[in-house]
Amino acid sequence: MGKFEIKSTSAGKTMFNLKAGNGQVILTSQSYASMDGCKNGIESVRTNSKDDGRFERKTAKDGSPYFTLNAANGQVIGQSEMYTSTSAMENGIESVKKNAPDAEVEDNS
């Protein structure tokens, strides 16, 4: 089972990682000025990860595939790691869809 891990940044903000059951980070958030903003971001991931249309599949300058998860207003909620193949990226998207809705939240801030 996946989990959201909240942590503090060096700039004093908060952010979260969504980790799969094996501990691998599958989605990283932006930095939030407040804990409430961070928790709202987690709820947004839970909601938006159910809609495949919210995942934007992209390619980095070096050709590596990755994805972002966007809110209804188009704002990026989180970004994946860089993958070695499109199929690995698609597996990452499926992992977010599977893990996000029921993932527990661990506050390490």
Backbone as a chain_set.jsonl record, in Angstrom:
{"seq": "MGKFEIKSTSAGKTMFNLKAGNGQVILTSQSYASMDGCKNGIESVRTNSKDDGRFERKTAKDGSPYFTLNAANGQVIGQSEMYTSTSAMENGIESVKKNAPDAEVEDNS", "coords": {"N": [[0.833, -1.179, 0.0], [0.495, 2.231, -0.781], [1.908, 5.443, 0.291], [1.64, 8.839, 1.354], [4.248, 10.988, 1.986], [4.975, 13.626, 3.977], [7.227, 16.307, 4.071], [9.651, 18.724, 5.24], [11.116, 21.43, 3.424], [14.366, 22.784, 2.574], [14.006, 25.456, 2.47], [12.111, 25.993, 4.308], [9.513, 25.382, 3.68], [6.734, 23.126, 2.957], [6.365, 19.892, 1.46], [5.333, 17.0, -0.476], [5.855, 13.498, -1.094], [4.538, 10.906, -3.033], [4.612, 7.587, -2.384], [5.05, 4.297, -3.651], [3.975, 0.975, -2.688], [6.365, -0.428, -2.496], [8.118, 1.447, -1.627], [9.199, 3.176, -3.468], [9.444, 6.429, -4.853], [6.782, 7.852, -6.558], [5.491, 10.134, -7.28], [6.083, 13.582, -6.973], [5.488, 16.524, -5.177], [4.935, 20.098, -5.593], [6.46, 22.809, -3.7], [4.936, 23.94, -0.733], [3.653, 26.789, 0.991], [2.327, 26.511, 3.374], [1.186, 24.068, 5.808], [-1.494, 23.401, 5.534], [-1.909, 23.963, 2.817], [-0.295, 21.985, 1.695], [-1.608, 19.652, 2.565], [-4.024, 20.023, 1.221], [-3.072, 19.724, -1.35], [-2.436, 16.994, -1.345], [-5.019, 15.901, -1.103], [-5.996, 16.77, -3.534], [-4.443, 15.252, -5.284], [-5.437, 12.7, -4.65], [-8.075, 12.962, -5.618], [-7.768, 13.782, -8.376], [-6.174, 11.801, -9.492], [-7.76, 9.761, -10.261], [-8.663, 10.219, -12.772], [-7.679, 9.662, -15.937], [-7.247, 11.602, -17.84], [-6.143, 13.72, -16.51], [-3.485, 13.253, -16.291], [-0.537, 14.29, -17.711], [1.449, 13.396, -20.271], [4.849, 13.637, -20.903], [7.991, 14.639, -22.458], [11.326, 14.888, -21.595], [14.135, 17.139, -22.208], [16.312, 15.514, -22.706], [15.15, 13.339, -23.806], [13.917, 11.587, -22.093], [10.991, 10.025, -20.896], [8.328, 11.36, -18.871], [5.796, 12.278, -16.437], [3.187, 14.609, -15.533], [0.792, 15.358, -12.996], [-2.197, 16.958, -13.181], [-4.403, 19.478, -11.882], [-7.948, 20.236, -12.148], [-7.988, 22.867, -13.02], [-5.729, 23.018, -14.51], [-3.345, 23.419, -13.197], [-0.21, 22.157, -12.149], [0.007, 19.455, -9.995], [1.71, 17.474, -9.162], [4.82, 15.821, -10.071], [6.424, 13.229, -11.893], [9.299, 10.997, -11.664], [12.084, 10.812, -13.99], [11.784, 8.557, -16.627], [12.984, 5.502, -18.204], [11.707, 4.477, -20.362], [8.691, 4.669, -22.364], [6.792, 2.771, -21.647], [7.535, 2.2, -19.007], [6.955, 4.668, -17.861], [4.161, 4.696, -18.203], [3.521, 2.602, -16.49], [4.212, 3.86, -14.118], [2.225, 5.845, -13.99], [-0.041, 4.218, -13.72], [0.561, 3.175, -11.223], [0.336, 5.45, -9.589], [-2.412, 5.925, -9.896], [-3.394, 3.618, -8.662], [-2.318, 3.683, -6.035], [-2.722, 6.269, -4.85], [-5.503, 6.949, -4.051], [-6.109, 5.617, -1.574], [-3.923, 5.938, 0.034], [-2.016, 6.229, 3.014], [-1.15, 9.027, 5.153], [1.92, 10.273, 6.104], [3.494, 12.298, 8.308], [6.456, 13.843, 8.191], [7.547, 16.263, 8.622]], "CA": [[0.0, 0.0, 0.0], [1.279, 3.452, -0.902], [1.734, 6.459, 1.327], [2.114, 10.196, 1.142], [5.185, 11.421, 3.013], [5.137, 15.073, 4.032], [8.507, 16.7, 4.647], [10.024, 20.133, 5.142], [12.191, 21.745, 2.482], [15.429, 23.611, 3.163], [13.509, 26.836, 2.483], [11.094, 26.13, 5.346], [8.177, 25.068, 3.159], [6.423, 21.7, 3.03], [6.064, 19.21, 0.198], [5.091, 15.582, -0.243], [6.119, 12.464, -2.091], [3.689, 9.72, -3.011], [5.454, 6.402, -2.55], [4.38, 3.019, -3.889], [4.133, 0.005, -1.61], [7.766, -0.861, -2.404], [8.913, 2.564, -1.137], [9.687, 4.022, -4.556], [8.713, 7.681, -5.077], [6.113, 7.838, -7.858], [5.015, 11.486, -7.586], [6.632, 14.601, -6.081], [4.703, 17.758, -5.246], [5.588, 21.402, -5.488], [6.612, 23.247, -2.311], [3.8, 24.702, -0.239], [3.986, 27.727, 2.055], [1.679, 26.103, 4.627], [0.801, 22.662, 5.942], [-2.839, 23.27, 4.955], [-1.746, 23.893, 1.368], [0.265, 20.669, 1.398], [-2.682, 18.664, 2.748], [-4.954, 20.22, 0.107], [-2.423, 19.121, -2.511], [-2.616, 15.54, -1.229], [-6.416, 15.609, -1.442], [-6.124, 16.992, -4.975], [-3.878, 14.06, -5.934], [-6.416, 11.622, -4.457], [-9.215, 13.211, -6.51], [-7.421, 13.884, -9.796], [-5.505, 10.595, -9.988], [-8.789, 8.835, -10.758], [-8.998, 10.64, -14.134], [-6.496, 9.534, -16.791], [-7.076, 12.848, -18.566], [-5.392, 14.677, -15.682], [-2.064, 12.929, -16.427], [0.054, 14.827, -18.93], [2.648, 12.645, -20.619], [5.81, 14.592, -21.445], [9.34, 14.161, -22.756], [12.366, 15.828, -21.19], [15.07, 17.523, -23.272], [17.208, 14.393, -23.024], [14.353, 12.269, -24.388], [13.323, 10.741, -21.056], [9.569, 10.264, -20.645], [7.865, 11.591, -17.508], [4.432, 12.796, -16.456], [2.705, 15.473, -14.459], [-0.619, 15.212, -12.647], [-2.736, 18.307, -13.163], [-5.733, 19.72, -11.329], [-8.956, 20.611, -13.141], [-7.657, 24.187, -13.548], [-4.503, 22.897, -15.285], [-2.165, 23.575, -12.355], [0.511, 20.914, -11.864], [-0.043, 19.04, -8.587], [2.899, 16.677, -8.904], [5.595, 15.367, -11.22], [7.102, 11.941, -11.721], [10.717, 10.909, -11.988], [12.354, 10.556, -15.403], [11.756, 7.122, -16.897], [13.837, 5.047, -19.3], [10.871, 4.107, -21.501], [7.287, 5.074, -22.276], [6.04, 1.753, -20.905], [7.844, 2.402, -17.592], [6.178, 5.841, -17.461], [2.758, 4.274, -18.096], [3.442, 1.833, -15.24], [4.224, 4.852, -13.047], [0.885, 6.446, -13.951], [-0.943, 3.211, -13.139], [0.891, 3.074, -9.81], [-0.289, 6.603, -8.922], [-3.868, 5.665, -9.87], [-3.662, 2.532, -7.717], [-1.885, 3.977, -4.67], [-3.11, 7.572, -4.297], [-6.803, 7.1, -3.388], [-6.188, 5.078, -0.213], [-2.625, 6.027, 0.694], [-1.969, 6.904, 4.316], [-0.303, 10.221, 5.175], [2.938, 10.244, 7.157], [4.05, 13.645, 8.436], [7.846, 13.843, 8.627], [8.02, 17.655, 8.499]], "C": [[0.883, 1.249, 0.0], [1.068, 4.389, 0.269], [2.25, 7.798, 0.827], [3.047, 10.529, 2.297], [5.358, 12.924, 2.903], [6.493, 15.367, 4.66], [8.739, 18.187, 4.456], [11.131, 20.29, 4.118], [13.231, 22.604, 3.186], [15.001, 25.071, 3.257], [12.391, 27.038, 3.512], [9.669, 25.91, 4.867], [7.912, 23.578, 3.344], [6.132, 21.169, 1.637], [5.791, 17.76, 0.524], [5.571, 14.748, -1.403], [5.047, 11.405, -1.929], [4.6, 8.544, -3.307], [4.583, 5.177, -2.772], [4.641, 2.098, -2.705], [5.563, -0.459, -1.42], [8.697, 0.264, -1.94], [9.433, 3.5, -2.207], [8.81, 5.268, -4.704], [8.11, 7.648, -6.473], [5.552, 9.2, -8.246], [5.575, 12.439, -6.537], [5.863, 15.891, -6.284], [5.6, 18.981, -5.389], [5.827, 21.696, -4.009], [5.431, 24.125, -1.938], [4.239, 25.59, 0.917], [3.412, 27.289, 3.4], [1.366, 24.617, 4.614], [-0.587, 22.446, 5.349], [-2.769, 23.158, 3.439], [-1.233, 22.532, 0.934], [-0.815, 19.591, 1.506], [-3.745, 18.794, 1.658], [-4.389, 19.619, -1.173], [-2.574, 17.607, -2.515], [-4.047, 15.155, -1.606], [-6.664, 15.79, -2.938], [-5.549, 15.815, -5.76], [-4.865, 12.903, -5.824], [-7.56, 11.74, -5.474], [-8.834, 13.088, -7.984], [-6.751, 12.643, -10.355], [-6.494, 9.57, -10.527], [-9.13, 9.092, -12.223], [-7.739, 10.609, -15.005], [-6.209, 10.828, -17.554], [-6.306, 13.906, -17.803], [-3.883, 14.41, -15.728], [-1.571, 13.463, -17.764], [1.377, 14.12, -19.168], [3.591, 13.58, -21.368], [7.129, 13.9, -21.76], [10.327, 15.25, -22.379], [13.296, 16.119, -22.361], [15.993, 16.389, -23.674], [16.461, 13.185, -23.587], [13.676, 11.36, -23.381], [11.837, 11.052, -20.889], [9.301, 10.492, -19.16], [6.437, 12.102, -17.593], [4.211, 13.786, -15.334], [1.24, 15.11, -14.215], [-1.148, 16.619, -12.446], [-4.113, 18.35, -12.53], [-6.677, 20.123, -12.459], [-8.636, 21.96, -13.781], [-6.345, 24.19, -14.344], [-3.228, 23.04, -14.475], [-1.536, 22.214, -12.072], [0.472, 20.648, -10.362], [1.227, 18.284, -8.223], [3.558, 16.23, -10.189], [6.283, 14.056, -10.884], [8.607, 12.105, -11.869], [10.86, 10.806, -13.509], [12.437, 9.044, -15.589], [12.636, 6.78, -18.092], [13.031, 4.669, -20.533], [9.442, 4.595, -21.279], [6.483, 4.054, -21.486], [6.303, 1.864, -19.403], [7.067, 3.606, -17.05], [4.714, 5.468, -17.279], [2.546, 3.436, -16.832], [3.434, 2.772, -14.037], [2.866, 5.516, -12.877], [-0.101, 5.476, -13.315], [-0.697, 3.062, -11.64], [0.295, 4.239, -9.02], [-1.791, 6.368, -8.799], [-4.234, 4.633, -8.805], [-3.416, 2.954, -6.273], [-2.489, 5.238, -4.058], [-4.44, 7.564, -3.54], [-6.835, 6.661, -1.922], [-4.881, 5.197, 0.564], [-2.726, 6.761, 2.019], [-1.043, 8.106, 4.203], [0.633, 10.124, 6.382], [3.604, 11.615, 7.189], [5.449, 13.569, 9.027], [8.428, 15.265, 8.602], [8.671, 18.137, 9.782]], "O": [[1.894, 1.306, 0.701], [0.198, 4.184, 1.115], [3.16, 7.877, 0.002], [2.678, 10.368, 3.46], [5.821, 13.438, 1.885], [6.868, 14.753, 5.659], [8.104, 18.827, 3.617], [11.976, 19.409, 3.957], [12.986, 23.097, 4.287], [15.569, 25.837, 4.035], [11.795, 28.112, 3.585], [8.719, 26.224, 5.583], [8.775, 22.85, 3.835], [5.705, 21.909, 0.751], [5.989, 17.325, 1.659], [5.681, 15.218, -2.536], [4.688, 11.046, -0.808], [5.271, 8.502, -4.338], [3.521, 5.032, -2.167], [5.441, 2.416, -1.825], [5.948, -0.845, -0.316], [9.911, 0.076, -1.865], [10.047, 4.518, -1.89], [7.583, 5.174, -4.683], [8.82, 7.445, -7.458], [5.178, 9.412, -9.4], [5.545, 12.137, -5.344], [5.614, 16.307, -7.416], [6.827, 18.906, -5.317], [5.431, 20.903, -3.154], [4.981, 24.951, -2.732], [5.086, 25.204, 1.723], [3.944, 27.652, 4.449], [1.29, 23.989, 3.558], [-0.834, 21.415, 4.725], [-3.483, 22.354, 2.839], [-1.679, 21.987, -0.075], [-0.921, 18.722, 0.64], [-4.307, 17.791, 1.217], [-5.132, 19.069, -1.987], [-2.812, 17.005, -3.562], [-4.259, 14.192, -2.344], [-7.446, 15.052, -3.537], [-6.106, 15.423, -6.785], [-5.103, 12.2, -6.806], [-7.958, 10.759, -6.101], [-9.492, 12.38, -8.746], [-6.753, 12.439, -11.569], [-6.093, 8.61, -11.184], [-9.807, 8.279, -12.852], [-6.84, 11.432, -14.831], [-5.057, 11.116, -17.876], [-5.861, 14.891, -18.392], [-3.092, 15.231, -15.264], [-2.117, 13.133, -18.817], [2.307, 14.231, -18.369], [3.198, 14.232, -22.336], [7.358, 12.749, -21.389], [10.183, 16.4, -22.794], [13.254, 15.433, -23.382], [16.412, 16.297, -24.828], [17.058, 12.134, -23.819], [12.937, 10.454, -23.767], [11.461, 12.217, -20.756], [9.956, 9.902, -18.301], [5.92, 12.335, -18.686], [4.929, 13.807, -14.335], [0.547, 14.623, -15.107], [-0.617, 17.382, -11.64], [-4.889, 17.399, -12.621], [-6.245, 20.325, -13.594], [-8.966, 22.186, -14.945], [-5.901, 25.243, -14.802], [-2.137, 22.81, -14.998], [-2.236, 21.242, -11.791], [0.852, 21.5, -9.559], [1.755, 18.43, -7.12], [2.949, 16.252, -11.259], [6.672, 13.811, -9.742], [9.114, 13.189, -12.157], [9.862, 10.722, -14.224], [13.078, 8.344, -14.806], [12.989, 7.65, -18.889], [13.585, 4.55, -21.626], [9.04, 4.894, -20.154], [5.584, 4.427, -20.733], [5.393, 1.646, -18.604], [6.578, 3.575, -15.921], [4.09, 5.88, -16.301], [1.508, 3.549, -16.179], [2.738, 2.52, -13.053], [2.408, 5.725, -11.754], [-0.903, 5.867, -12.467], [-1.635, 2.847, -10.873], [-0.196, 4.046, -7.908], [-2.375, 6.583, -7.737], [-5.256, 4.759, -8.131], [-4.204, 2.627, -5.385], [-2.744, 5.268, -2.854], [-4.501, 8.137, -2.452], [-7.525, 7.281, -1.112], [-4.748, 4.615, 1.641], [-3.418, 7.772, 2.141], [-0.246, 8.198, 3.269], [0.199, 9.922, 7.516], [4.209, 12.04, 6.205], [5.618, 13.269, 10.209], [9.645, 15.444, 8.566], [9.123, 19.28, 9.854]]}, "num_chains": 1, "name": "protein.A"}
